[in-house]
Amino acid sequence: MAQAQGLGKKYIKAFFKGFFVAVPVTVTFLDRVACVARVEGASMQPSLNPGGRQVSDVVLLNHWSIRNYDVQRGDIVSLV
């Protein structure tokens, strides 16, 4: 019984250690490199949601290109 409690504490400690490393890494990645967004509505037709469909498209927003001013004609830019 004592071994089971020690084993449980070991797994809980490993979980929290991994959690406190994974959360800041994930938040930094989503803030600095890229994130996923959903585009809904007719504002971006016909490039996104072609044909008047009422479904949403999922896009990858690349923060890295904007940070390096690597924007070219024809790129879609998202402002918050």
MMTF fields as JSON, N, C-alpha, C and O atoms, coordinates in Angstrom:
{
  "mmtfVersion": "1.0.0",
  "mmtfProducer": "UNKNOWN",
  "numBonds": 319,
  "numAtoms": 320,
  "numGroups": 80,
  "numChains": 1,
  "numModels": 1,
  "chainsPerModel": [1],
  "groupsPerChain": [80],
  "chainIdList": ["A"],
  "bondAtomList": [4, 2, 8, 6, 12, 10, 16, 14, 20, 18, 24, 22, 28, 26, 32, 30, 36, 34, 40, 38, 44, 42, 48, 46, 52, 50, 56, 54, 60, 58, 64, 62, 68, 66, 72, 70, 76, 74, 80, 78, 84, 82, 88, 86, 92, 90, 96, 94, 100, 98, 104, 102, 108, 106, 112, 110, 116, 114, 120, 118, 124, 122, 128, 126, 132, 130, 136, 134, 140, 138, 144, 142, 148, 146, 152, 150, 156, 154, 160, 158, 164, 162, 168, 166, 172, 170, 176, 174, 180, 178, 184, 182, 188, 186, 192, 190, 196, 194, 200, 198, 204, 202, 208, 206, 212, 210, 216, 214, 220, 218, 224, 222, 228, 226, 232, 230, 236, 234, 240, 238, 244, 242, 248, 246, 252, 250, 256, 254, 260, 258, 264, 262, 268, 266, 272, 270, 276, 274, 280, 278, 284, 282, 288, 286, 292, 290, 296, 294, 300, 298, 304, 302, 308, 306, 312, 310, 316, 314],
  "bondOrderList": [1, 1, 1, 1, 1, 1, 1, 1, 1, 1, 1, 1, 1, 1, 1, 1, 1, 1, 1, 1, 1, 1, 1, 1, 1, 1, 1, 1, 1, 1, 1, 1, 1, 1, 1, 1, 1, 1, 1, 1, 1, 1, 1, 1, 1, 1, 1, 1, 1, 1, 1, 1, 1, 1, 1, 1, 1, 1, 1, 1, 1, 1, 1, 1, 1, 1, 1, 1, 1, 1, 1, 1, 1, 1, 1, 1, 1, 1, 1],
  "groupList": [{"groupName": "MET", "atomNameList": ["N", "CA", "C", "O"], "elementList": ["N", "C", "C", "O"], "formalChargeList": [0, 0, 0, 0], "bondAtomList": [1, 0, 2, 1, 3, 2], "bondOrderList": [1, 1, 2], "singleLetterCode": "M", "chemCompType": "L-PEPTIDE LINKING"}, {"groupName": "ALA", "atomNameList": ["N", "CA", "C", "O"], "elementList": ["N", "C", "C", "O"], "formalChargeList": [0, 0, 0, 0], "bondAtomList": [1, 0, 2, 1, 3, 2], "bondOrderList": [1, 1, 2], "singleLetterCode": "A", "chemCompType": "L-PEPTIDE LINKING"}, {"groupName": "GLN", "atomNameList": ["N", "CA", "C", "O"], "elementList": ["N", "C", "C", "O"], "formalChargeList": [0, 0, 0, 0], "bondAtomList": [1, 0, 2, 1, 3, 2], "bondOrderList": [1, 1, 2], "singleLetterCode": "Q", "chemCompType": "L-PEPTIDE LINKING"}, {"groupName": "GLY", "atomNameList": ["N", "CA", "C", "O"], "elementList": ["N", "C", "C", "O"], "formalChargeList": [0, 0, 0, 0], "bondAtomList": [1, 0, 2, 1, 3, 2], "bondOrderList": [1, 1, 2], "singleLetterCode": "G", "chemCompType": "PEPTIDE LINKING"}, {"groupName": "LEU", "atomNameList": ["N", "CA", "C", "O"], "elementList": ["N", "C", "C", "O"], "formalChargeList": [0, 0, 0, 0], "bondAtomList": [1, 0, 2, 1, 3, 2], "bondOrderList": [1, 1, 2], "singleLetterCode": "L", "chemCompType": "L-PEPTIDE LINKING"}, {"groupName": "LYS", "atomNameList": ["N", "CA", "C", "O"], "elementList": ["N", "C", "C", "O"], "formalChargeList": [0, 0, 0, 0], "bondAtomList": [1, 0, 2, 1, 3, 2], "bondOrderList": [1, 1, 2], "singleLetterCode": "K", "chemCompType": "L-PEPTIDE LINKING"}, {"groupName": "TYR", "atomNameList": ["N", "CA", "C", "O"], "elementList": ["N", "C", "C", "O"], "formalChargeList": [0, 0, 0, 0], "bondAtomList": [1, 0, 2, 1, 3, 2], "bondOrderList": [1, 1, 2], "singleLetterCode": "Y", "chemCompType": "L-PEPTIDE LINKING"}, {"groupName": "ILE", "atomNameList": ["N", "CA", "C", "O"], "elementList": ["N", "C", "C", "O"], "formalChargeList": [0, 0, 0, 0], "bondAtomList": [1, 0, 2, 1, 3, 2], "bondOrderList": [1, 1, 2], "singleLetterCode": "I", "chemCompType": "L-PEPTIDE LINKING"}, {"groupName": "PHE", "atomNameList": ["N", "CA", "C", "O"], "elementList": ["N", "C", "C", "O"], "formalChargeList": [0, 0, 0, 0], "bondAtomList": [1, 0, 2, 1, 3, 2], "bondOrderList": [1, 1, 2], "singleLetterCode": "F", "chemCompType": "L-PEPTIDE LINKING"}, {"groupName": "VAL", "atomNameList": ["N", "CA", "C", "O"], "elementList": ["N", "C", "C", "O"], "formalChargeList": [0, 0, 0, 0], "bondAtomList": [1, 0, 2, 1, 3, 2], "bondOrderList": [1, 1, 2], "singleLetterCode": "V", "chemCompType": "L-PEPTIDE LINKING"}, {"groupName": "PRO", "atomNameList": ["N", "CA", "C", "O"], "elementList": ["N", "C", "C", "O"], "formalChargeList": [0, 0, 0, 0], "bondAtomList": [1, 0, 2, 1, 3, 2], "bondOrderList": [1, 1, 2], "singleLetterCode": "P", "chemCompType": "L-PEPTIDE LINKING"}, {"groupName": "THR", "atomNameList": ["N", "CA", "C", "O"], "elementList": ["N", "C", "C", "O"], "formalChargeList": [0, 0, 0, 0], "bondAtomList": [1, 0, 2, 1, 3, 2], "bondOrderList": [1, 1, 2], "singleLetterCode": "T", "chemCompType": "L-PEPTIDE LINKING"}, {"groupName": "ASP", "atomNameList": ["N", "CA", "C", "O"], "elementList": ["N", "C", "C", "O"], "formalChargeList": [0, 0, 0, 0], "bondAtomList": [1, 0, 2, 1, 3, 2], "bondOrderList": [1, 1, 2], "singleLetterCode": "D", "chemCompType": "L-PEPTIDE LINKING"}, {"groupName": "ARG", "atomNameList": ["N", "CA", "C", "O"], "elementList": ["N", "C", "C", "O"], "formalChargeList": [0, 0, 0, 0], "bondAtomList": [1, 0, 2, 1, 3, 2], "bondOrderList": [1, 1, 2], "singleLetterCode": "R", "chemCompType": "L-PEPTIDE LINKING"}, {"groupName": "CYS", "atomNameList": ["N", "CA", "C", "O"], "elementList": ["N", "C", "C", "O"], "formalChargeList": [0, 0, 0, 0], "bondAtomList": [1, 0, 2, 1, 3, 2], "bondOrderList": [1, 1, 2], "singleLetterCode": "C", "chemCompType": "L-PEPTIDE LINKING"}, {"groupName": "GLU", "atomNameList": ["N", "CA", "C", "O"], "elementList": ["N", "C", "C", "O"], "formalChargeList": [0, 0, 0, 0], "bondAtomList": [1, 0, 2, 1, 3, 2], "bondOrderList": [1, 1, 2], "singleLetterCode": "E", "chemCompType": "L-PEPTIDE LINKING"}, {"groupName": "SER", "atomNameList": ["N", "CA", "C", "O"], "elementList": ["N", "C", "C", "O"], "formalChargeList": [0, 0, 0, 0], "bondAtomList": [1, 0, 2, 1, 3, 2], "bondOrderList": [1, 1, 2], "singleLetterCode": "S", "chemCompType": "L-PEPTIDE LINKING"}, {"groupName": "ASN", "atomNameList": ["N", "CA", "C", "O"], "elementList": ["N", "C", "C", "O"], "formalChargeList": [0, 0, 0, 0], "bondAtomList": [1, 0, 2, 1, 3, 2], "bondOrderList": [1, 1, 2], "singleLetterCode": "N", "chemCompType": "L-PEPTIDE LINKING"}, {"groupName": "HIS", "atomNameList": ["N", "CA", "C", "O"], "elementList": ["N", "C", "C", "O"], "formalChargeList": [0, 0, 0, 0], "bondAtomList": [1, 0, 2, 1, 3, 2], "bondOrderList": [1, 1, 2], "singleLetterCode": "H", "chemCompType": "L-PEPTIDE LINKING"}, {"groupName": "TRP", "atomNameList": ["N", "CA", "C", "O"], "elementList": ["N", "C", "C", "O"], "formalChargeList": [0, 0, 0, 0], "bondAtomList": [1, 0, 2, 1, 3, 2], "bondOrderList": [1, 1, 2], "singleLetterCode": "W", "chemCompType": "L-PEPTIDE LINKING"}],
  "groupTypeList": [0, 1, 2, 1, 2, 3, 4, 3, 5, 5, 6, 7, 5, 1, 8, 8, 5, 3, 8, 8, 9, 1, 9, 10, 9, 11, 9, 11, 8, 4, 12, 13, 9, 1, 14, 9, 1, 13, 9, 15, 3, 1, 16, 0, 2, 10, 16, 4, 17, 10, 3, 3, 13, 2, 9, 16, 12, 9, 9, 4, 4, 17, 18, 19, 16, 7, 13, 17, 6, 12, 9, 2, 13, 3, 12, 7, 9, 16, 4, 9],
  "groupIdList": [1, 2, 3, 4, 5, 6, 7, 8, 9, 10, 11, 12, 13, 14, 15, 16, 17, 18, 19, 20, 21, 22, 23, 24, 25, 26, 27, 28, 29, 30, 31, 32, 33, 34, 35, 36, 37, 38, 39, 40, 41, 42, 43, 44, 45, 46, 47, 48, 49, 50, 51, 52, 53, 54, 55, 56, 57, 58, 59, 60, 61, 62, 63, 64, 65, 66, 67, 68, 69, 70, 71, 72, 73, 74, 75, 76, 77, 78, 79, 80],
  "secStructList": [7, 2, 2, 2, 2, 2, 2, 2, 2, 2, 2, 2, 2, 2, 2, 2, 2, 2, 2, 2, 2, 2, 2, 2, 2, 2, 2, 2, 2, 2, 2, 2, 6, 3, 3, 3, 3, 3, 3, 7, 1, 1, 6, 6, 6, 6, 6, 1, 1, 4, 4, 4, 7, 7, 1, 7, 3, 3, 3, 3, 3, 3, 2, 2, 2, 2, 2, 6, 6, 7, 7, 7, 6, 6, 7, 7, 7, 7, 7, 7],
  "xCoordList": [0.828, 0.0, 0.871, 0.56, 1.953, 2.84, 3.518, 3.751, 3.833, 4.441, 3.466, 3.874, 2.192, 1.186, 1.054, 0.911, 1.101, 1.016, 2.249, 2.145, 3.417, 4.645, 4.654, 5.135, 4.117, 4.038, 3.049, 3.298, 1.93, 0.938, 1.502, 1.271, 2.242, 2.858, 3.889, 4.048, 4.587, 5.592, 4.947, 5.456, 3.812, 3.123, 2.498, 2.514, 1.955, 1.377, 2.46, 2.256, 3.605, 4.72, 5.206, 5.483, 5.312, 5.742, 4.71, 5.082, 3.421, 2.373, 2.481, 2.458, 2.599, 2.67, 3.952, 3.945, 5.039, 6.293, 6.144, 6.566, 5.554, 5.319, 4.313, 4.453, 3.296, 2.271, 2.871, 2.576, 3.71, 4.296, 5.378, 5.822, 5.806, 6.722, 5.921, 6.228, 4.908, 4.158, 3.307, 3.216, 2.689, 1.799, 2.554, 2.116, 3.663, 4.371, 4.931, 4.936, 5.401, 5.923, 4.799, 4.999, 3.632, 2.499, 2.014, 1.75, 1.894, 1.435, 2.426, 2.018, 3.711, 4.726, 4.666, 4.769, 4.501, 4.4, 3.198, 3.32, 2.036, 0.823, 0.898, 0.271, 1.647, 1.758, 2.809, 2.619, 3.907, 5.036, 5.174, 5.65, 4.777, 5.05, 3.799, 3.765, 2.787, 1.591, 0.438, 0.639, -0.766, -1.955, -3.012, -2.9, -4.014, -5.093, -6.318, -6.653, -6.988, -8.187, -9.267, -8.985, -10.496, -11.637, -12.193, -12.379, -12.458, -13.002, -14.448, -14.735, -15.352, -16.774, -17.334, -16.79, -18.394, -19.082, -18.629, -17.776, -19.222, -19.003, -17.906, -17.669, -17.237, -16.277, -15.061, -14.458, -14.687, -13.496, -13.839, -12.954, -15.088, -15.445, -14.934, -14.95, -14.498, -14.47, -13.175, -13.038, -12.208, -10.947, -11.179, -10.679, -11.921, -12.278, -13.791, -14.506, -14.277, -15.702, -16.25, -17.223, -15.661, -16.128, -17.51, -17.936, -18.179, -19.471, -20.611, -21.681, -20.425, -21.502, -21.827, -22.906, -20.918, -21.171, -21.265, -20.625, -22.043, -22.212, -21.33, -21.582, -20.307, -19.379, -18.17, -17.926, -17.429, -16.264, -14.997, -14.908, -14.028, -12.719, -11.755, -11.888, -10.798, -9.778, -8.473, -8.067, -7.812, -6.575, -5.482, -5.754, -4.248, -3.086, -2.566, -2.187, -2.548, -2.049, -0.572, -0.189, 0.25, 1.694, 2.186, 2.273, 2.501, 2.977, 4.432, 4.868, 5.164, 6.596, 6.86, 7.777, 6.071, 6.262, 5.988, 6.688, 4.992, 4.667, 5.788, 6.133, 6.346, 7.42, 8.65, 9.379, 8.889, 10.04, 9.683, 10.498, 8.491, 8.019, 8.111, 8.495, 7.765, 7.806, 6.4, 5.933, 5.732, 4.375, 4.466, 5.162, 3.757, 3.786, 2.365, 1.378, 2.298, 1.01, 0.228, 0.774, -1.033, -1.877, -2.011, -2.86, -1.188, -1.292, -2.518, -2.915, -3.108, -4.241, -3.688, -2.971, -4.021, -3.534, -4.703, -5.756, -4.523, -5.568, -5.201, -4.095, -6.137, -5.925, -6.852, -8.006, -6.351, -7.154, -7.448, -8.121],
  "yCoordList": [-1.194, 0.0, 1.256, 2.235, 1.22, 2.381, 2.618, 3.76, 1.521, 1.671, 2.317, 3.122, 1.976, 2.547, 4.046, 4.803, 4.488, 5.918, 6.645, 7.742, 6.033, 6.635, 6.707, 7.682, 5.667, 5.64, 6.692, 7.347, 6.849, 7.863, 9.268, 10.11, 9.529, 10.848, 11.115, 12.246, 10.058, 10.206, 10.613, 11.491, 9.969, 10.299, 11.692, 12.413, 12.065, 13.408, 14.463, 15.489, 14.223, 15.172, 15.293, 16.397, 14.174, 14.198, 14.911, 15.628, 14.722, 15.396, 16.905, 17.635, 17.375, 18.819, 19.42, 20.554, 18.684, 19.179, 19.333, 20.341, 18.35, 18.436, 19.516, 20.189, 19.682, 20.697, 22.1, 22.937, 22.352, 23.685, 23.977, 25.119, 22.979, 23.204, 23.338, 24.2, 22.505, 22.481, 23.728, 24.224, 24.242, 25.395, 26.639, 27.265, 27.036, 28.222, 28.036, 28.979, 26.838, 26.582, 26.711, 27.316, 26.16, 26.232, 27.666, 28.097, 28.403, 29.792, 30.637, 31.466, 30.44, 31.18, 30.846, 31.741, 29.569, 29.165, 29.814, 30.368, 29.755, 30.315, 31.835, 32.413, 32.483, 33.936, 34.427, 35.466, 33.707, 34.175, 33.533, 34.19, 32.28, 31.558, 31.42, 31.954, 30.729, 30.495, 30.059, 29.559, 30.259, 29.764, 29.406, 29.775, 28.701, 28.264, 29.132, 29.404, 29.565, 30.391, 29.892, 29.236, 30.212, 29.822, 31.073, 32.107, 30.968, 32.076, 31.742, 30.714, 32.612, 32.412, 33.65, 34.746, 33.472, 34.594, 34.873, 34.177, 35.912, 36.224, 37.255, 37.646, 37.699, 38.787, 38.398, 39.27, 37.138, 36.709, 35.903, 35.267, 35.911, 35.18, 35.93, 37.16, 35.323, 33.898, 33.205, 32.0, 33.94, 33.29, 32.218, 31.102, 32.537, 31.584, 31.433, 32.382, 30.27, 29.93, 30.132, 30.867, 29.508, 29.727, 29.131, 28.191, 29.702, 29.152, 29.484, 28.887, 30.411, 30.79, 29.746, 29.778, 28.822, 27.8, 28.451, 29.471, 27.87, 28.399, 27.677, 27.746, 26.992, 26.331, 27.24, 28.141, 27.005, 27.834, 27.142, 25.914, 27.931, 27.419, 27.606, 28.536, 26.71, 26.792, 27.192, 26.586, 28.219, 28.73, 28.766, 28.832, 28.72, 28.849, 30.274, 30.706, 30.999, 32.367, 32.336, 31.902, 32.798, 32.754, 34.08, 35.078, 34.09, 35.302, 35.593, 36.743, 34.571, 34.71, 35.573, 36.395, 35.402, 36.193, 37.667, 38.526, 37.96, 39.354, 39.993, 41.154, 39.254, 39.777, 40.112, 41.049, 39.367, 39.593, 40.432, 40.555, 41.006, 41.826, 41.079, 41.659, 39.812, 38.983, 38.846, 37.737, 39.982, 39.999, 40.387, 41.335, 39.646, 39.892, 40.17, 39.903, 40.702, 40.975, 39.667, 38.659, 39.691, 38.516, 37.757, 36.873, 38.085, 37.441, 37.951, 39.104, 37.107, 37.499, 37.86, 37.071, 39.051, 39.546, 39.637, 40.17, 39.121, 39.142, 40.156, 40.131, 41.047, 42.05, 41.753, 41.371, 41.928, 41.7, 43.034, 43.085],
  "zCoordList": [0.0, 0.0, 0.0, -0.678, 0.757, 0.826, -0.521, -0.917, -1.224, -2.553, -3.532, -4.369, -3.436, -4.34, -4.115, -5.076, -2.859, -2.577, -3.091, -3.639, -2.914, -3.419, -4.932, -5.51, -5.581, -7.038, -7.545, -8.557, -6.841, -7.212, -7.087, -7.955, -6.012, -5.834, -6.926, -7.384, -7.335, -8.38, -9.701, -10.397, -10.052, -11.295, -11.249, -12.246, -10.11, -9.966, -10.09, -10.738, -9.479, -9.57, -11.013, -11.48, -11.718, -13.12, -13.997, -14.925, -13.712, -14.472, -14.32, -15.311, -13.082, -12.863, -13.424, -13.905, -13.368, -13.943, -15.457, -16.024, -16.103, -17.54, -17.898, -18.92, -17.056, -17.286, -17.236, -18.088, -16.239, -16.082, -17.115, -17.231, -17.859, -18.98, -20.279, -21.103, -20.47, -21.727, -21.934, -23.058, -20.891, -21.039, -21.5, -22.466, -20.868, -21.376, -22.782, -23.574, -23.098, -24.445, -25.472, -26.525, -25.188, -26.103, -26.279, -27.402, -25.19, -25.272, -26.064, -26.878, -25.837, -26.583, -28.062, -28.901, -28.399, -29.805, -30.468, -31.561, -29.823, -30.412, -30.532, -31.42, -29.66, -29.687, -30.671, -31.303, -30.811, -31.611, -32.985, -33.911, -33.152, -34.391, -35.255, -36.363, -34.786, -35.595, -34.704, -33.598, -35.205, -34.524, -35.56, -36.73, -35.128, -36.004, -35.73, -34.577, -36.81, -36.668, -37.616, -38.619, -37.281, -38.103, -38.783, -38.141, -40.097, -40.878, -41.206, -41.821, -40.793, -41.046, -41.74, -41.606, -42.459, -43.069, -44.487, -45.039, -45.064, -46.465, -46.694, -47.837, -45.655, -45.813, -46.652, -47.278, -46.685, -47.421, -48.671, -49.243, -49.107, -50.326, -51.534, -51.494, -52.566, -52.889, -52.468, -52.683, -51.867, -51.481, -50.43, -50.564, -49.4, -48.357, -48.366, -48.689, -48.02, -48.086, -49.5, -49.668, -50.517, -51.891, -52.133, -51.462, -53.097, -53.509, -52.574, -52.688, -51.655, -50.755, -49.713, -49.122, -49.477, -48.458, -47.079, -46.823, -46.216, -44.868, -43.852, -42.649, -44.33, -43.421, -43.225, -44.028, -42.176, -41.902, -42.382, -42.377, -42.793, -43.178, -42.005, -41.21, -41.922, -40.89, -41.56, -42.552, -41.016, -41.598, -40.54, -39.341, -41.008, -40.135, -40.264, -41.353, -39.156, -39.153, -38.803, -37.717, -39.727, -39.569, -38.99, -39.706, -37.72, -37.053, -37.419, -37.378, -37.769, -38.034, -39.262, -39.248, -40.329, -41.551, -41.312, -41.849, -40.525, -40.228, -39.416, -39.637, -38.494, -37.651, -38.494, -38.169, -39.563, -40.435, -41.662, -42.576, -41.7, -42.819, -44.148, -45.163, -44.142, -45.342, -45.927, -46.186, -46.132, -46.675, -48.142, -48.505, -48.977, -50.408, -50.911, -50.225, -52.105, -52.73, -52.882, -53.33, -52.51, -52.601, -51.289, -51.178, -50.289, -48.984, -48.255, -48.423, -47.458, -46.618, -45.253, -44.637, -44.781, -43.502, -42.545, -42.893, -41.341, -40.317, -39.243, -38.704, -38.936, -37.898, -36.733, -36.929, -35.531, -34.345, -33.695, -32.666]
}
